[in-house]
Amino acid sequence: MNRFILFSACIFLFSCMSAQTLESPDSLLRKARKELAVLTSQEFAGRGYLNGGHKKAADYLAKRFNQMGLQAAAYDGLGRRSYLQPFEMQINLVREASVELSGKKLEAGRDFIISRFSGGGQLTDVKVVDCKYGLEARPSIEGKVVMFREGLPEKISKDAEKKKAYAERSSDLSKIQAMMGYRPAGIIILRSKLTAAFGGEAAPIPIIELQEDNMPSKIKKITLKIEAGVTTIGTQNVAAMLRGSEKPDSFIIVSAHYDHLGTYSGAYFTGANDNASGTVMLLSMAEYFSKHKPKFSMLFIGFGAEECGLKGSQYYVEKDPLVELRKTKFVLNLDLMGNGVDGIMAVCGKDYPVLYERLVALNEELKAVPSVKARPNAPNSDHYFFVLKGVPAFFIFTMGGPKHYHDIYDNAENLQFSKYVEVRELLIRFLEAF
């Protein structure tokens, strides 16, 4: 190869890396792993609402934004500039839980979780009545613990007409409501996979979910103690601002929720993929733009209480937008950034086809991920309320890889970051094109 061709090749490679820092992929991954280790550590208590986990995570984000030289974008209760935007919410919070079957103590997270609908209570050696799939309530369950399986039996689920007829009765909530009229002492839901979640209301009885594969074939009696109930929690969003070089009065928001499901009784729901990975990506993109000043101003937001029903982003949009929504040009929301071997999904890609096609074309140029899919807007992450108010947004999540979700196995050890560097460059280049 002659010198001119070699020089031209180097210029081409450099131009392809212009949005990406000269930092090597290995260096970027090391940084990501370091941030991930902090966010998923036991010190942060699953970034939940017990033992101050959410506050520790928020303080960490504020510290990192400050280290990058980003401006605090919110205000505290005294009107002073702050990275923290406080708000309150109601949450059904589990503080402690223990379950025994036939004298054997079950392990929280592995064998059982507490339903988001559960109230507190204590039961000792109470009879369990198996109601199969819970479609037919039994008058004889008063004072006993009723047990049912999730979903529908196979003979119904595989028959389209029958499945439609039972649709309104197949959800956990509808089954619980039907059972409550017969005054059970507690409820057990048998599941093929334990998937934890927060709720905002509590039934007057304990409700637990058991990993069916770990249970004996017949469950006759149960002993349990649950400390849970609805409480008001003060929490926060974390926001930092970077002024643009050409259009400082027009903003792009990059967001990711930092909260997760916390811990109880020795079970840690550390949420490595959901959403420590998105928080890591948020921090990395904030660091990049702090060194490569954008044309538009940017707001980097770690939303709180996403796991509690998108409470943080709803508060921001409906109660206290730190930047006027009419001045917000676009929102890029990051969630589940830990995989990517099967590509990425752009929720709201169907709503904003021009932006979606731009993202697809850029991916084809960079060959970052195998595919970029699209869906319409849905209330599944923090982009949702922005779009309802007319602010264009994409919720990007990665596809493929391990399926751990809202369970104790979504941890740093099981997170692959398989396309982290490629997705990061794709999204940076996408934003720089605005």
C-alpha positions as a Markdown table, in Angstrom:
| # | Residue | x | y | z |
|---|---|---|---|---|
| 1 | Met | 0.0 | 0.0 | 0.0 |
| 2 | Asn | 1.5 | 3.4 | -1.0 |
| 3 | Arg | 1.6 | 6.3 | 1.5 |
| 4 | Phe | -1.3 | 8.2 | -0.1 |
| 5 | Ile | -3.6 | 5.2 | 0.1 |
| 6 | Leu | -2.5 | 4.5 | 3.7 |
| 7 | Phe | -3.1 | 8.2 | 4.6 |
| 8 | Ser | -6.5 | 8.2 | 3.0 |
| 9 | Ala | -7.5 | 5.0 | 4.9 |
| 10 | Cys | -6.4 | 6.6 | 8.2 |
| 11 | Ile | -8.5 | 9.7 | 7.5 |
| 12 | Phe | -11.5 | 7.5 | 6.7 |
| 13 | Leu | -11.1 | 5.5 | 9.9 |
| 14 | Phe | -10.6 | 8.6 | 12.0 |
| 15 | Ser | -13.8 | 10.2 | 10.5 |
| 16 | Cys | -15.8 | 7.0 | 11.4 |
| 17 | Met | -14.6 | 7.4 | 14.9 |
| 18 | Ser | -15.3 | 11.2 | 15.2 |
| 19 | Ala | -18.3 | 10.7 | 17.5 |
| 20 | Gln | -16.5 | 8.0 | 19.4 |
| 21 | Thr | -13.7 | 9.3 | 21.6 |
| 22 | Leu | -10.2 | 8.0 | 20.9 |
| 23 | Glu | -10.7 | 5.9 | 24.0 |
| 24 | Ser | -10.4 | 2.2 | 23.2 |
| 25 | Pro | -13.4 | -0.1 | 23.4 |
| 26 | Asp | -11.5 | -2.0 | 26.2 |
| 27 | Ser | -11.2 | 1.2 | 28.2 |
| 28 | Leu | -14.9 | 2.1 | 27.7 |
| 29 | Leu | -15.9 | -1.4 | 28.9 |
| 30 | Arg | -13.6 | -1.2 | 31.9 |
| 31 | Lys | -15.2 | 2.1 | 32.9 |
| 32 | Ala | -18.7 | 0.7 | 32.4 |
| 33 | Arg | -17.9 | -2.3 | 34.5 |
| 34 | Lys | -16.5 | -0.1 | 37.3 |
| 35 | Glu | -19.7 | 2.0 | 37.3 |
| 36 | Leu | -21.8 | -1.1 | 37.2 |
| 37 | Ala | -20.0 | -2.6 | 40.2 |
| 38 | Val | -20.8 | 0.5 | 42.3 |
| 39 | Leu | -24.4 | 0.7 | 41.3 |
| 40 | Thr | -25.0 | -3.0 | 41.9 |
| 41 | Ser | -23.1 | -3.2 | 45.2 |
| 42 | Gln | -24.8 | -4.2 | 48.4 |
| 43 | Glu | -24.0 | -0.8 | 49.8 |
| 44 | Phe | -26.6 | 0.6 | 47.4 |
| 45 | Ala | -29.2 | -2.0 | 48.6 |
| 46 | Gly | -30.7 | -2.7 | 45.2 |
| 47 | Arg | -31.3 | 1.0 | 44.7 |
| 48 | Gly | -34.7 | 0.5 | 46.3 |
| 49 | Tyr | -36.7 | 2.2 | 49.0 |
| 50 | Leu | -35.4 | 0.2 | 52.0 |
| 51 | Asn | -32.1 | 1.1 | 53.8 |
| 52 | Gly | -31.8 | 4.3 | 51.8 |
| 53 | Gly | -30.6 | 2.5 | 48.6 |
| 54 | His | -32.4 | 5.0 | 46.2 |
| 55 | Lys | -30.8 | 8.0 | 48.0 |
| 56 | Lys | -27.3 | 6.5 | 47.9 |
| 57 | Ala | -27.7 | 5.9 | 44.2 |
| 58 | Ala | -29.0 | 9.4 | 43.6 |
| 59 | Asp | -26.1 | 11.0 | 45.5 |
| 60 | Tyr | -23.7 | 8.9 | 43.5 |
| 61 | Leu | -25.2 | 10.2 | 40.2 |
| 62 | Ala | -25.0 | 13.8 | 41.5 |
| 63 | Lys | -21.4 | 13.3 | 42.5 |
| 64 | Arg | -20.5 | 11.9 | 39.0 |
| 65 | Phe | -22.3 | 14.8 | 37.2 |
| 66 | Asn | -20.4 | 17.3 | 39.4 |
| 67 | Gln | -17.1 | 15.6 | 38.6 |
| 68 | Met | -17.9 | 16.1 | 34.9 |
| 69 | Gly | -18.4 | 19.8 | 35.4 |
| 70 | Leu | -22.1 | 19.6 | 34.5 |
| 71 | Gln | -24.4 | 22.3 | 36.0 |
| 72 | Ala | -27.0 | 21.3 | 38.7 |
| 73 | Ala | -30.4 | 21.6 | 36.9 |
| 74 | Ala | -32.9 | 21.3 | 39.8 |
| 75 | Tyr | -33.7 | 23.2 | 43.0 |
| 76 | Asp | -33.9 | 22.1 | 46.6 |
| 77 | Gly | -36.7 | 23.1 | 49.0 |
| 78 | Leu | -35.0 | 26.4 | 49.7 |
| 79 | Gly | -34.7 | 27.4 | 46.1 |
| 80 | Arg | -31.0 | 26.7 | 45.8 |
| 81 | Arg | -29.5 | 24.9 | 42.8 |
| 82 | Ser | -29.3 | 21.2 | 43.3 |
| 83 | Tyr | -28.8 | 18.1 | 41.2 |
| 84 | Leu | -31.7 | 16.5 | 43.1 |
| 85 | Gln | -35.3 | 17.1 | 42.2 |
| 86 | Pro | -37.4 | 15.9 | 45.2 |
| 87 | Phe | -40.9 | 14.4 | 45.0 |
| 88 | Glu | -43.1 | 12.1 | 47.1 |
| 89 | Met | -44.9 | 8.9 | 46.2 |
| 90 | Gln | -46.9 | 6.1 | 47.7 |
| 91 | Ile | -45.4 | 2.6 | 47.6 |
| 92 | Asn | -46.4 | -0.8 | 49.0 |
| 93 | Leu | -43.0 | -1.5 | 50.7 |
| 94 | Val | -41.9 | -5.0 | 51.9 |
| 95 | Arg | -39.6 | -4.7 | 55.0 |
| 96 | Glu | -39.2 | -8.3 | 56.0 |
| 97 | Ala | -40.5 | -11.7 | 55.0 |
| 98 | Ser | -40.2 | -15.3 | 56.0 |
| 99 | Val | -41.9 | -18.4 | 54.7 |
| 100 | Glu | -41.8 | -22.1 | 55.8 |
| 101 | Leu | -43.4 | -25.1 | 54.2 |
| 102 | Ser | -43.5 | -28.3 | 56.4 |
| 103 | Gly | -40.9 | -26.9 | 58.6 |
| 104 | Lys | -38.5 | -26.0 | 55.8 |
| 105 | Lys | -37.5 | -22.4 | 55.6 |
| 106 | Leu | -37.7 | -21.0 | 52.0 |
| 107 | Glu | -35.1 | -18.6 | 50.5 |
| 108 | Ala | -36.3 | -15.1 | 49.5 |
| 109 | Gly | -35.7 | -14.4 | 45.9 |
| 110 | Arg | -34.9 | -18.0 | 45.0 |
| 111 | Asp | -37.9 | -19.8 | 46.3 |
| 112 | Phe | -40.4 | -17.0 | 46.9 |
| 113 | Ile | -41.1 | -13.3 | 46.5 |
| 114 | Ile | -43.8 | -11.1 | 48.0 |
| 115 | Ser | -46.5 | -10.1 | 45.7 |
| 116 | Arg | -46.9 | -6.4 | 44.9 |
| 117 | Phe | -50.5 | -6.7 | 46.1 |
| 118 | Ser | -49.5 | -8.2 | 49.5 |
| 119 | Gly | -50.4 | -6.8 | 52.9 |
| 120 | Gly | -48.6 | -7.7 | 56.1 |
| 121 | Gly | -49.5 | -10.6 | 58.3 |
| 122 | Gln | -48.5 | -13.6 | 60.3 |
| 123 | Leu | -49.8 | -17.2 | 59.8 |
| 124 | Thr | -48.7 | -20.3 | 61.7 |
| 125 | Asp | -49.3 | -23.8 | 60.3 |
| 126 | Val | -52.3 | -22.8 | 58.3 |
| 127 | Lys | -53.9 | -25.2 | 55.8 |
| 128 | Val | -53.4 | -24.6 | 52.1 |
| 129 | Val | -56.3 | -25.2 | 49.7 |
| 130 | Asp | -55.2 | -25.9 | 46.1 |
| 131 | Cys | -57.6 | -24.1 | 43.7 |
| 132 | Lys | -55.7 | -25.2 | 40.5 |
| 133 | Tyr | -55.8 | -22.1 | 38.2 |
| 134 | Gly | -58.0 | -20.1 | 40.5 |
| 135 | Leu | -60.9 | -19.8 | 38.0 |
| 136 | Glu | -63.4 | -21.4 | 40.3 |
| 137 | Ala | -63.5 | -19.8 | 43.8 |
| 138 | Arg | -64.4 | -22.2 | 46.7 |
| 139 | Pro | -66.6 | -21.2 | 49.7 |
| 140 | Ser | -64.5 | -23.5 | 51.9 |
| 141 | Ile | -61.4 | -21.3 | 51.8 |
| 142 | Glu | -62.4 | -19.0 | 54.6 |
| 143 | Gly | -59.5 | -18.8 | 57.2 |
| 144 | Lys | -57.2 | -20.9 | 55.0 |
| 145 | Val | -54.5 | -20.1 | 52.5 |
| 146 | Val | -55.7 | -20.4 | 48.9 |
| 147 | Met | -53.2 | -21.4 | 46.2 |
| 148 | Phe | -53.5 | -21.0 | 42.4 |
| 149 | Arg | -51.3 | -21.1 | 39.4 |
| 150 | Glu | -50.6 | -18.2 | 37.0 |
| 151 | Gly | -52.3 | -18.0 | 33.7 |
| 152 | Leu | -54.7 | -20.5 | 32.2 |
| 153 | Pro | -54.7 | -24.3 | 32.0 |
| 154 | Glu | -53.4 | -25.7 | 28.7 |
| 155 | Lys | -56.8 | -26.9 | 27.4 |
| 156 | Ile | -58.0 | -23.3 | 27.6 |
| 157 | Ser | -54.9 | -21.4 | 26.6 |
| 158 | Lys | -54.6 | -23.4 | 23.3 |
| 159 | Asp | -58.3 | -22.9 | 22.4 |
| 160 | Ala | -58.7 | -19.4 | 21.0 |
| 161 | Glu | -62.4 | -19.1 | 21.8 |
| 162 | Lys | -62.0 | -20.4 | 25.3 |
| 163 | Lys | -59.0 | -18.2 | 25.9 |
| 164 | Lys | -61.0 | -15.2 | 24.9 |
| 165 | Ala | -63.9 | -16.1 | 27.1 |
| 166 | Tyr | -61.6 | -16.4 | 30.1 |
| 167 | Ala | -59.4 | -13.4 | 29.3 |
| 168 | Glu | -60.9 | -11.1 | 32.0 |
| 169 | Arg | -60.5 | -13.8 | 34.6 |
| 170 | Ser | -57.0 | -14.9 | 33.8 |
| 171 | Ser | -54.9 | -12.1 | 35.5 |
| 172 | Asp | -53.5 | -12.4 | 39.0 |
| 173 | Leu | -55.5 | -9.4 | 40.2 |
| 174 | Ser | -58.8 | -10.7 | 38.9 |
| 175 | Lys | -58.2 | -14.1 | 40.6 |
| 176 | Ile | -57.2 | -12.4 | 43.9 |
| 177 | Gln | -60.3 | -10.2 | 43.8 |
| 178 | Ala | -62.5 | -13.2 | 43.2 |
| 179 | Met | -60.9 | -15.1 | 46.2 |
| 180 | Met | -61.1 | -12.1 | 48.6 |
| 181 | Gly | -64.9 | -12.5 | 48.7 |
| 182 | Tyr | -64.5 | -15.9 | 50.5 |
| 183 | Arg | -62.2 | -14.4 | 53.2 |
| 184 | Pro | -59.0 | -16.4 | 52.9 |
| 185 | Ala | -56.2 | -16.0 | 55.4 |
| 186 | Gly | -53.6 | -15.6 | 52.7 |
| 187 | Ile | -52.9 | -16.4 | 49.0 |
| 188 | Ile | -50.1 | -18.3 | 47.2 |
| 189 | Ile | -49.4 | -17.9 | 43.5 |
| 190 | Leu | -47.4 | -20.6 | 41.8 |
| 191 | Arg | -45.1 | -19.3 | 39.1 |
| 192 | Ser | -42.7 | -20.8 | 36.5 |
| 193 | Lys | -40.4 | -17.7 | 37.1 |
| 194 | Leu | -40.4 | -15.2 | 39.9 |
| 195 | Thr | -40.6 | -11.6 | 38.7 |
| 196 | Ala | -40.7 | -9.0 | 41.4 |
| 197 | Ala | -42.4 | -5.7 | 41.2 |
| 198 | Phe | -43.6 | -2.7 | 43.3 |
| 199 | Gly | -47.2 | -1.8 | 43.9 |
| 200 | Gly | -49.1 | 1.2 | 45.3 |
| 201 | Glu | -51.9 | -0.7 | 47.1 |
| 202 | Ala | -52.0 | -3.5 | 49.6 |
| 203 | Ala | -54.5 | -6.3 | 50.3 |
| 204 | Pro | -55.5 | -6.9 | 53.9 |
| 205 | Ile | -53.8 | -10.4 | 53.8 |
| 206 | Pro | -50.4 | -11.7 | 52.9 |
| 207 | Ile | -49.9 | -12.8 | 49.3 |
| 208 | Ile | -46.7 | -14.6 | 48.2 |
| 209 | Glu | -45.4 | -16.1 | 45.0 |
| 210 | Leu | -43.6 | -19.4 | 44.9 |
| 211 | Gln | -41.1 | -20.8 | 42.3 |
| 212 | Glu | -43.1 | -23.9 | 41.3 |
| 213 | Asp | -40.1 | -26.0 | 40.3 |
| 214 | Asn | -38.6 | -25.6 | 43.8 |
| 215 | Met | -41.8 | -26.7 | 45.7 |
| 216 | Pro | -43.0 | -30.1 | 46.8 |
| 217 | Ser | -45.7 | -31.7 | 44.7 |
| 218 | Lys | -48.3 | -31.1 | 47.4 |
| 219 | Ile | -48.3 | -28.1 | 49.8 |
| 220 | Lys | -50.5 | -28.8 | 52.8 |
| 221 | Lys | -49.6 | -26.2 | 55.4 |
| 222 | Ile | -47.7 | -22.9 | 55.5 |
| 223 | Thr | -46.1 | -20.6 | 58.1 |
| 224 | Leu | -45.2 | -17.1 | 57.2 |
| 225 | Lys | -44.6 | -13.6 | 58.5 |
| 226 | Ile | -44.6 | -10.5 | 56.3 |
| 227 | Glu | -44.0 | -6.9 | 57.2 |
| 228 | Ala | -45.4 | -4.8 | 54.4 |
| 229 | Gly | -47.8 | -1.9 | 53.8 |
| 230 | Val | -48.4 | 1.3 | 51.9 |
| 231 | Thr | -46.2 | 4.2 | 52.9 |
| 232 | Thr | -45.3 | 7.6 | 51.6 |
| 233 | Ile | -41.7 | 7.9 | 50.5 |
| 234 | Gly | -39.7 | 11.0 | 49.6 |
| 235 | Thr | -37.4 | 10.3 | 46.7 |
| 236 | Gln | -35.8 | 12.2 | 43.8 |
| 237 | Asn | -34.8 | 12.6 | 40.2 |
| 238 | Val | -31.2 | 13.6 | 39.4 |
| 239 | Ala | -30.6 | 16.2 | 36.7 |
| 240 | Ala | -27.6 | 18.0 | 35.2 |
| 241 | Met | -27.4 | 20.5 | 32.4 |
| 242 | Leu | -24.9 | 21.3 | 29.7 |
| 243 | Arg | -25.3 | 24.4 | 27.6 |
| 244 | Gly | -25.1 | 24.1 | 23.8 |
| 245 | Ser | -22.7 | 26.0 | 21.7 |
| 246 | Glu | -25.1 | 27.1 | 18.9 |
| 247 | Lys | -28.7 | 26.6 | 20.2 |
| 248 | Pro | -28.6 | 27.0 | 24.0 |
| 249 | Asp | -32.3 | 27.6 | 24.3 |
| 250 | Ser | -33.2 | 24.2 | 22.7 |
| 251 | Phe | -32.7 | 21.0 | 24.7 |
| 252 | Ile | -32.1 | 17.3 | 24.1 |
| 253 | Ile | -32.8 | 15.2 | 27.2 |
| 254 | Val | -30.9 | 11.9 | 27.8 |
| 255 | Ser | -32.4 | 9.9 | 30.6 |
| 256 | Ala | -32.3 | 6.5 | 32.4 |
| 257 | His | -34.0 | 5.4 | 35.6 |
| 258 | Tyr | -31.5 | 4.5 | 38.3 |
| 259 | Asp | -33.9 | 2.9 | 40.8 |
| 260 | His | -34.6 | -0.8 | 41.2 |
| 261 | Leu | -36.4 | -3.3 | 43.5 |
| 262 | Gly | -34.1 | -3.2 | 46.5 |
| 263 | Thr | -33.8 | -5.9 | 49.1 |
| 264 | Tyr | -35.6 | -7.8 | 51.8 |
| 265 | Ser | -34.8 | -10.8 | 53.9 |
| 266 | Gly | -31.4 | -11.5 | 52.3 |
| 267 | Ala | -32.6 | -11.2 | 48.7 |
| 268 | Tyr | -30.9 | -8.5 | 46.7 |
| 269 | Phe | -32.5 | -7.3 | 43.5 |
| 270 | Thr | -29.5 | -5.4 | 42.1 |
| 271 | Gly | -31.0 | -4.8 | 38.7 |
| 272 | Ala | -27.7 | -4.9 | 36.7 |
| 273 | Asn | -29.5 | -4.8 | 33.3 |
| 274 | Asp | -32.6 | -3.0 | 34.6 |
| 275 | Asn | -31.4 | -0.4 | 34.9 |
| 276 | Ala | -27.8 | -0.1 | 36.2 |
| 277 | Ser | -26.8 | -0.7 | 32.5 |
| 278 | Gly | -28.8 | 2.3 | 31.3 |
| 279 | Thr | -27.5 | 4.4 | 34.1 |
| 280 | Val | -24.0 | 3.5 | 33.2 |
| 281 | Met | -24.7 | 4.5 | 29.5 |
| 282 | Leu | -26.3 | 7.8 | 30.7 |
| 283 | Leu | -23.1 | 8.6 | 32.7 |
| 284 | Ser | -20.9 | 7.6 | 29.8 |
| 285 | Met | -22.8 | 9.8 | 27.3 |
| 286 | Ala | -22.8 | 12.7 | 29.8 |
| 287 | Glu | -19.0 | 12.4 | 30.1 |
| 288 | Tyr | -18.6 | 12.3 | 26.3 |
| 289 | Phe | -20.7 | 15.4 | 25.7 |
| 290 | Ser | -19.0 | 17.2 | 28.6 |
| 291 | Lys | -15.8 | 16.9 | 26.5 |
| 292 | His | -17.4 | 17.4 | 23.1 |
| 293 | Lys | -19.7 | 20.4 | 23.4 |
| 294 | Pro | -23.0 | 19.8 | 21.6 |
| 295 | Lys | -24.9 | 22.3 | 19.4 |
| 296 | Phe | -28.0 | 22.0 | 21.5 |
| 297 | Ser | -28.2 | 22.2 | 25.2 |
| 298 | Met | -28.5 | 18.9 | 27.0 |
| 299 | Leu | -30.2 | 17.7 | 30.1 |
| 300 | Phe | -29.0 | 14.4 | 31.7 |
| 301 | Ile | -31.6 | 12.9 | 34.0 |
| 302 | Gly | -31.6 | 9.9 | 36.3 |
| 303 | Phe | -35.2 | 9.3 | 36.9 |
| 304 | Gly | -36.4 | 7.9 | 40.3 |
| 305 | Ala | -39.4 | 5.7 | 40.9 |
| 306 | Glu | -39.6 | 4.2 | 37.4 |
| 307 | Glu | -40.2 | 0.8 | 39.0 |
| 308 | Cys | -43.1 | 2.3 | 41.0 |
| 309 | Gly | -45.1 | 3.3 | 37.9 |
| 310 | Leu | -43.0 | 5.9 | 36.2 |
| 311 | Lys | -43.5 | 8.3 | 39.1 |
| 312 | Gly | -40.3 | 10.3 | 38.6 |
| 313 | Ser | -40.8 | 11.1 | 34.9 |
| 314 | Gln | -44.5 | 11.8 | 35.5 |
| 315 | Tyr | -43.6 | 14.3 | 38.2 |
| 316 | Tyr | -41.1 | 15.9 | 35.9 |
| 317 | Val | -43.4 | 16.3 | 33.0 |
| 318 | Glu | -46.6 | 17.1 | 34.8 |
| 319 | Lys | -45.4 | 19.0 | 37.9 |
| 320 | Asp | -41.9 | 20.4 | 37.5 |
| 321 | Pro | -40.3 | 20.3 | 34.0 |
| 322 | Leu | -36.8 | 21.8 | 34.6 |
| 323 | Val | -36.8 | 22.9 | 31.0 |
| 324 | Glu | -40.0 | 24.1 | 29.3 |
| 325 | Leu | -41.4 | 21.2 | 27.3 |
| 326 | Arg | -41.8 | 23.4 | 24.2 |
| 327 | Lys | -38.0 | 23.9 | 24.3 |
| 328 | Thr | -37.3 | 20.2 | 24.5 |
| 329 | Lys | -36.4 | 19.0 | 21.0 |
| 330 | Phe | -36.0 | 15.3 | 21.8 |
| 331 | Val | -35.8 | 12.8 | 24.6 |
| 332 | Leu | -33.6 | 9.7 | 24.4 |
| 333 | Asn | -34.5 | 7.3 | 27.2 |
| 334 | Leu | -32.1 | 4.4 | 28.0 |
| 335 | Asp | -33.2 | 1.2 | 29.7 |
| 336 | Leu | -31.8 | -2.4 | 29.5 |
| 337 | Met | -28.5 | -1.5 | 27.8 |
| 338 | Gly | -26.7 | -4.7 | 28.8 |
| 339 | Asn | -27.2 | -6.9 | 25.7 |
| 340 | Gly | -27.6 | -6.1 | 22.0 |
| 341 | Val | -26.6 | -9.3 | 20.2 |
| 342 | Asp | -30.1 | -9.3 | 18.6 |
| 343 | Gly | -30.1 | -5.5 | 18.0 |
| 344 | Ile | -32.0 | -2.7 | 19.7 |
| 345 | Met | -35.7 | -1.7 | 20.0 |
| 346 | Ala | -36.8 | 1.9 | 19.4 |
| 347 | Val | -40.1 | 2.3 | 21.3 |
| 348 | Cys | -41.9 | 5.3 | 19.6 |
| 349 | Gly | -40.1 | 4.5 | 16.4 |
| 350 | Lys | -43.5 | 3.9 | 14.9 |
| 351 | Asp | -44.6 | 7.3 | 16.1 |
| 352 | Tyr | -41.6 | 9.2 | 14.6 |
| 353 | Pro | -40.8 | 7.4 | 11.4 |
| 354 | Val | -38.4 | 10.1 | 10.0 |
| 355 | Leu | -36.3 | 9.9 | 13.1 |
| 356 | Tyr | -36.5 | 6.1 | 13.1 |
| 357 | Glu | -35.3 | 5.8 | 9.5 |
| 358 | Arg | -32.4 | 8.1 | 10.4 |
| 359 | Leu | -31.4 | 5.8 | 13.2 |
| 360 | Val | -31.7 | 2.8 | 10.9 |
| 361 | Ala | -29.6 | 4.4 | 8.2 |
| 362 | Leu | -26.9 | 5.3 | 10.8 |
| 363 | Asn | -26.9 | 1.8 | 12.1 |
| 364 | Glu | -26.4 | 0.5 | 8.6 |
| 365 | Glu | -23.5 | 2.8 | 8.1 |
| 366 | Leu | -21.8 | 1.9 | 11.4 |
| 367 | Lys | -22.9 | -1.7 | 11.4 |
| 368 | Ala | -23.3 | -1.3 | 15.2 |
| 369 | Val | -26.0 | -3.9 | 15.9 |
| 370 | Pro | -27.8 | -6.6 | 13.8 |
| 371 | Ser | -31.1 | -4.7 | 13.6 |
| 372 | Val | -33.0 | -1.7 | 14.8 |
| 373 | Lys | -36.7 | -2.5 | 15.4 |
| 374 | Ala | -39.6 | -0.2 | 16.1 |
| 375 | Arg | -42.7 | -0.1 | 18.3 |
| 376 | Pro | -45.4 | 2.5 | 19.1 |
| 377 | Asn | -45.4 | 4.5 | 22.3 |
| 378 | Ala | -46.2 | 2.4 | 25.4 |
| 379 | Pro | -46.1 | 3.1 | 29.2 |
| 380 | Asn | -43.1 | 0.9 | 29.7 |
| 381 | Ser | -40.4 | 3.4 | 30.6 |
| 382 | Asp | -39.8 | 7.1 | 31.3 |
| 383 | His | -40.2 | 8.4 | 27.7 |
| 384 | Tyr | -44.0 | 7.8 | 28.0 |
| 385 | Phe | -45.3 | 11.1 | 29.5 |
| 386 | Phe | -43.1 | 13.2 | 27.3 |
| 387 | Val | -44.7 | 11.7 | 24.2 |
| 388 | Leu | -48.2 | 12.3 | 25.6 |
| 389 | Lys | -47.3 | 16.0 | 25.9 |
| 390 | Gly | -46.1 | 16.1 | 22.3 |
| 391 | Val | -42.3 | 15.9 | 22.9 |
| 392 | Pro | -40.6 | 13.5 | 20.5 |
| 393 | Ala | -38.8 | 10.6 | 22.3 |
| 394 | Phe | -37.3 | 7.2 | 21.7 |
| 395 | Phe | -37.0 | 4.6 | 24.4 |
| 396 | Ile | -34.1 | 2.4 | 23.4 |
| 397 | Phe | -33.4 | -1.0 | 24.9 |
| 398 | Thr | -31.1 | -3.8 | 23.7 |
| 399 | Met | -32.3 | -7.3 | 22.7 |
| 400 | Gly | -30.9 | -10.7 | 23.1 |
| 401 | Gly | -28.6 | -12.2 | 25.7 |
| 402 | Pro | -29.6 | -13.4 | 29.2 |
| 403 | Lys | -33.3 | -13.2 | 30.1 |
| 404 | His | -32.9 | -12.3 | 33.8 |
| 405 | Tyr | -35.4 | -9.6 | 34.6 |
| 406 | His | -36.8 | -8.3 | 38.0 |
| 407 | Asp | -35.1 | -11.3 | 39.8 |
| 408 | Ile | -32.1 | -11.9 | 41.9 |
| 409 | Tyr | -30.1 | -13.2 | 38.9 |
| 410 | Asp | -30.1 | -9.9 | 37.1 |
| 411 | Asn | -26.7 | -9.1 | 38.6 |
| 412 | Ala | -23.3 | -7.8 | 37.5 |
| 413 | Glu | -21.9 | -11.3 | 37.0 |
| 414 | Asn | -24.6 | -12.2 | 34.5 |
| 415 | Leu | -24.5 | -9.0 | 32.5 |
| 416 | Gln | -22.6 | -9.3 | 29.3 |
| 417 | Phe | -22.4 | -5.7 | 27.9 |
| 418 | Ser | -22.2 | -7.5 | 24.6 |
| 419 | Lys | -22.8 | -4.4 | 22.3 |
| 420 | Tyr | -22.2 | -1.6 | 24.8 |
| 421 | Val | -19.5 | 0.2 | 22.9 |
| 422 | Glu | -21.3 | -0.1 | 19.5 |
| 423 | Val | -24.7 | 1.1 | 20.9 |
| 424 | Arg | -23.0 | 4.0 | 22.7 |
| 425 | Glu | -21.4 | 5.2 | 19.5 |
| 426 | Leu | -24.6 | 4.8 | 17.5 |
| 427 | Leu | -26.6 | 6.8 | 20.0 |
| 428 | Ile | -24.0 | 9.5 | 20.3 |
| 429 | Arg | -23.8 | 9.9 | 16.5 |
| 430 | Phe | -27.6 | 9.9 | 16.3 |
| 431 | Leu | -27.8 | 12.8 | 18.8 |
| 432 | Glu | -25.0 | 14.7 | 17.2 |
| 433 | Ala | -27.0 | 14.7 | 13.9 |
| 434 | Phe | -29.8 | 16.8 | 15.3 |
